[in-house]
């Protein structure tokens, strides 16, 4: 019984760690996507300004 409890606790803590890691990775991916989107926006604006007639 004690062994089963220890195994369950270990799997629960590893699940928690995995969930934390997944949240961290998803937030990193989101910030990367946002920064890439902002970079593309800046490049587009600069290109428009460069090719604008005035």
C-alpha positions in Angstrom: 0.0 0.0 0.0 2.8 2.4 0.9 4.7 1.6 -2.3 1.6 2.3 -4.4 1.1 5.6 -2.5 4.8 6.6 -3.2 4.4 5.7 -6.9 1.2 7.7 -7.1 2.8 10.7 -5.4 5.8 10.5 -7.8 3.6 10.4 -10.9 1.5 13.4 -9.5 4.6 15.5 -8.9 6.0 14.6 -12.4 2.6 15.6 -13.9 2.7 18.9 -12.1 6.3 19.5 -13.3 5.3 18.6 -16.8 2.3 21.0 -16.7 4.5 23.8 -15.4 7.0 23.2 -18.1 4.3 23.1 -20.8 2.9 26.4 -19.5 6.3 27.9 -19.5 7.0 26.7 -23.0 3.7 27.9 -24.3 4.2 31.4 -22.8 7.7 31.5 -24.4 6.2 30.5 -27.7 3.6 33.2 -27.4 6.1 35.9 -26.6 8.3 34.8 -29.5 5.3 34.8 -31.9 4.3 38.3 -30.7 7.8 39.7 -31.1 8.1 38.1 -34.6 4.7 39.7 -35.5 5.9 43.1 -34.3 9.2 42.7 -36.2 7.3 41.9 -39.4 5.0 44.9 -38.8 8.0 47.2 -38.4 9.7 45.9 -41.5 6.4 46.4 -43.5 6.1 49.9 -42.2 9.7 50.7 -43.1 9.2 49.2 -46.6 6.1 51.3 -47.1 7.9 54.4 -46.0 10.8 53.6 -48.2 8.7 53.1 -51.3 6.2 55.9 -50.6 6.1 58.7 -53.2 6.5 61.5 -50.6 
